[in-house]
Amino acid sequence: LAQNGVHVEVLELSNEGVFDIYKHASPHCIDMKLCHTTLEHWKPTPFFDGIVCTFVHVSKKEQLHLFEKCCEALYPGGILVAELFSESQKSFQSGGPKELEKLYNLNQTLHMLKTLPFSIDKFSQEIIPYGKEEADRKSVV
């Protein structure tokens, strides 16, 4: 997105994630704002046309808060794209949290989203490739 001129703000909790972001962005002179923070401390300004959430490992009690914060940060008509590890990820060895508490349940997540002012265009649980080996897969909502 940033390479195409879109203003990008990245939230990352882990030091490893921050390092990886800089490692991949720096050689390409990609301009983005990187916030080394947690969801609880994120104060989004200004509003965004779109938010992409990938692999946000928060406890079940914080999952609604994640979506509420995204909703507050979007302009009216904004887009939220999320790819989150589902509960069935526990059966794969390809990463993601192994604690059920930090995985997303398909029906509970859909119910949470329906309580917020989102229009849902697509919502599914899928098993997709993940990693270099053909057998590496992940289960996502």
C-alpha positions in Angstrom: 0.0 0.0 0.0 2.7 2.5 1.0 4.6 1.8 -2.3 1.4 2.9 -4.1 1.3 6.3 -2.3 -1.2 5.3 0.4 -0.5 6.8 3.9 0.2 3.8 6.1 0.4 3.6 9.9 1.7 0.3 11.3 1.1 -0.9 14.8 3.5 -3.5 16.1 4.0 -4.8 19.6 7.0 -7.1 19.2 10.6 -5.9 18.7 11.0 -8.7 16.1 8.1 -7.3 14.1 9.4 -3.8 14.2 12.8 -5.1 12.9 11.1 -7.0 10.1 9.1 -4.0 9.0 12.1 -1.8 8.8 14.2 -4.5 7.1 11.6 -4.9 4.3 10.6 -1.2 4.0 14.0 0.5 4.2 15.5 -0.8 0.9 12.5 0.5 -0.9 12.3 3.9 0.8 8.7 3.1 1.8 7.3 6.0 3.8 5.1 4.9 6.7 4.4 5.7 10.3 5.4 2.9 12.7 3.8 2.8 16.1 5.6 0.4 18.5 2.6 0.0 20.8 -0.2 -2.1 22.0 -3.9 -1.8 20.9 -4.8 -0.4 24.4 -2.4 2.5 23.9 -3.1 3.2 20.3 -4.6 6.6 19.7 -5.5 6.8 16.0 -5.3 10.2 14.4 -6.5 11.2 11.9 -9.2 8.9 10.7 -8.4 6.2 8.1 -10.0 5.2 4.8 -9.0 1.6 5.5 -7.5 -0.6 8.2 -5.9 -4.0 7.7 -5.5 -6.3 10.7 -3.3 -9.3 10.3 -2.6 -11.8 13.0 -3.7 -9.7 16.0 -3.1 -11.9 19.0 -5.4 -10.5 21.7 -7.4 -12.4 24.3 -11.0 -13.2 23.6 -12.0 -10.5 26.1 -10.0 -7.9 24.1 -11.3 -9.0 20.6 -14.4 -6.8 20.7 -12.2 -3.8 21.8 -10.0 -4.4 18.8 -13.0 -4.1 16.4 -14.5 -1.2 18.3 -11.2 0.7 18.1 -10.9 0.0 14.3 -14.5 1.2 13.9 -13.7 4.4 15.7 -10.7 5.0 13.6 -12.4 4.7 10.2 -14.0 7.4 8.2 -17.6 6.7 7.4 -17.6 4.2 4.6 -14.1 3.1 5.5 -12.9 -0.5 4.9 -11.7 -3.0 7.5 -9.8 -6.1 6.2 -8.9 -8.6 8.8 -7.1 -12.0 8.7 -7.0 -13.6 12.1 -6.0 -17.0 13.3 -9.0 -19.2 13.8 -9.5 -21.7 16.7 -8.7 -24.6 14.3 -5.2 -23.2 13.9 -4.3 -25.2 17.0 -4.1 -28.3 14.8 -1.5 -26.8 12.5 2.2 -26.4 13.2 2.5 -23.3 11.0 2.6 -20.5 13.6 0.1 -18.4 15.4 -0.8 -18.6 19.0 -1.5 -22.0 20.5 -3.6 -20.7 23.3 -7.4 -21.0 22.5 -7.8 -17.7 24.3 -6.0 -15.8 21.5 -7.6 -17.5 18.6 -10.8 -16.3 16.9 -14.1 -18.3 16.8 -15.9 -17.9 13.6 -19.4 -17.5 15.0 -18.4 -15.3 18.0 -16.4 -13.0 15.7 -19.3 -12.6 13.3 -21.6 -11.9 16.3 -19.2 -9.2 17.6 -18.9 -7.6 14.2 -22.7 -7.5 13.8 -22.9 -5.4 17.0 -20.8 -2.6 15.4 -21.7 -0.3 12.5 -20.0 -2.4 9.9 -21.3 -3.6 6.6 -19.9 -7.1 6.1 -19.1 -8.0 2.5 -17.3 -11.2 3.1 -16.8 -13.3 6.2 -15.4 -16.8 6.2 -13.0 -19.3 7.7 -10.4 -20.6 5.3 -7.3 -22.8 5.3 -4.7 -21.1 3.2 -1.0 -21.6 2.3 1.5 -20.3 4.9 5.2 -20.6 4.6 7.5 -22.2 2.0 6.5 -25.8 2.3 3.5 -27.2 0.5 2.2 -28.7 3.8 2.4 -25.3 5.6 -1.1 -24.0 6.0 -3.0 -21.8 8.4 -6.6 -21.5 9.4 -7.9 -18.0 9.4 -11.1 -16.1 9.9 
